[in-house]
Amino acid sequence: MPPATQAPERAATQTPPRLTHVRADGTAHMVDVSAKAVTAREASAAGRVLLSGEAVAALRDGTVPKGDALAVARIAGIQAAKRTPDLVPLAHPVAIHAVAVDLDVVDEGVEITATVRTADRTGIEMEALTCVSVAALALVDMIKAVDKHARITDVRVTAKSGGRSGHWREGV
């Protein structure tokens, strides 16, 4: 993806962005968030699993050979959100206070959305992304007997709130 562009007058007056997880010598490190205030934070993410018509029909009819694929994917997503710091090396362990995972069967496959909430010192976007990603993986695992060509796509953060950077929503 190309980098975001700035108006020339702004670009000339701003210092280049600093990568917070990289020290001056170029080595990666975990950012110290101990001085940050605890605030309510929320992040949402979304993604898709593209499926064949046969797989969509099996999900709608409840005839997936392995069982309730949507329930398994939902639980997998919740578990993944709670395990994010074990999977993403520089993610901070944060107290997860709520995880909502929705799977909507549409004609092209399944739309997955997740919202994760905390009251902590750092953001929760990685937890929302991990939730959606693992829910999608679990769904593919459950449906692969019906559709060997299932494809995970469009995983992204769609909204965040709380903390120093405030509120952000996709498309706004």
Residue pairs with C-beta under 8 A, 6 or more apart in sequence:
6 14
20 31
21 28
21 29
21 30
21 31
21 90
22 28
22 29
23 29
28 89
28 90
29 90
30 90
30 92
31 90
31 92
31 122
33 92
33 121
33 122
34 121
36 121
36 122
36 163
36 164
37 121
38 119
38 120
38 121
39 119
39 120
39 121
39 162
39 163
40 117
40 118
40 119
40 161
40 162
41 117
41 118
41 119
41 120
41 122
41 123
41 124
41 160
41 161
41 162
41 163
42 115
42 116
42 117
42 118
42 124
42 159
42 160
42 161
42 162
43 115
43 116
43 123
43 124
43 125
43 127
43 128
43 157
43 159
43 160
43 161
44 113
44 114
44 115
44 116
44 128
44 157
44 158
44 159
44 160
45 113
45 114
45 125
45 128
45 129
45 131
45 132
45 155
45 156
45 157
45 158
46 111
46 112
46 113
46 114
46 132
46 154
46 155
46 156
46 158
47 112
47 132
47 133
47 136
47 152
47 153
47 154
47 155
47 156
48 108
48 109
48 110
48 111
48 112
48 136
48 152
48 153
48 154
49 109
49 110
49 112
49 136
49 139
49 140
49 143
49 150
49 151
49 152
49 153
50 108
50 109
50 150
50 151
50 152
50 153
51 59
51 108
51 109
51 110
51 143
51 147
51 150
52 146
52 147
52 149
52 150
53 107
54 146
54 147
55 109
55 143
55 146
55 147
55 150
56 105
56 106
56 107
56 108
56 109
57 63
58 64
58 65
58 143
58 146
59 69
59 70
59 105
59 110
59 143
60 105
62 68
64 142
64 143
64 145
64 146
65 145
65 146
66 72
66 141
66 142
66 143
66 145
67 142
69 138
69 139
69 142
69 143
70 103
70 105
70 110
70 139
72 138
72 139
72 142
73 101
73 103
73 110
73 112
73 135
73 136
73 138
73 139
73 142
74 101
74 103
74 135
75 138
76 134
76 135
76 137
76 138
77 99
77 101
77 112
77 114
77 131
77 132
77 134
77 135
77 138
78 99
78 101
78 131
79 134
80 87
80 130
80 131
80 133
80 134
80 135
81 96
81 99
81 114
81 116
81 127
81 128
81 130
81 131
82 96
82 99
82 127
83 130
84 91
84 126
84 127
84 130
85 91
85 92
85 93
85 94
87 130
88 126
88 130
91 126
91 127
92 120
92 121
92 122
94 118
94 120
94 121
94 122
94 124
94 127
95 118
95 119
95 120
96 116
96 117
96 118
96 124
96 127
97 117
97 118
97 119
98 115
98 116
98 117
99 114
99 115
99 116
99 117
99 127
99 131
100 114
100 115
101 112
101 113
101 114
101 131
101 132
101 135
102 112
102 113
102 114
103 110
103 111
103 112
103 135
103 139
104 110
104 111
104 112
104 113
109 150
110 139
112 132
112 135
112 136
112 139
113 132
113 158
114 128
114 131
114 132
114 135
115 128
115 159
116 124
116 127
116 128
116 131
117 124
118 124
118 127
122 163
123 160
123 162
123 163
124 160
125 157
125 160
128 157
129 155
129 156
129 157
132 155
133 152
133 155
136 152
136 155
137 152
139 150
140 150
140 152
143 150
144 150
156 170
157 170
158 169
158 170
159 167
159 168
159 169
159 170
160 167
160 168
161 167
161 168
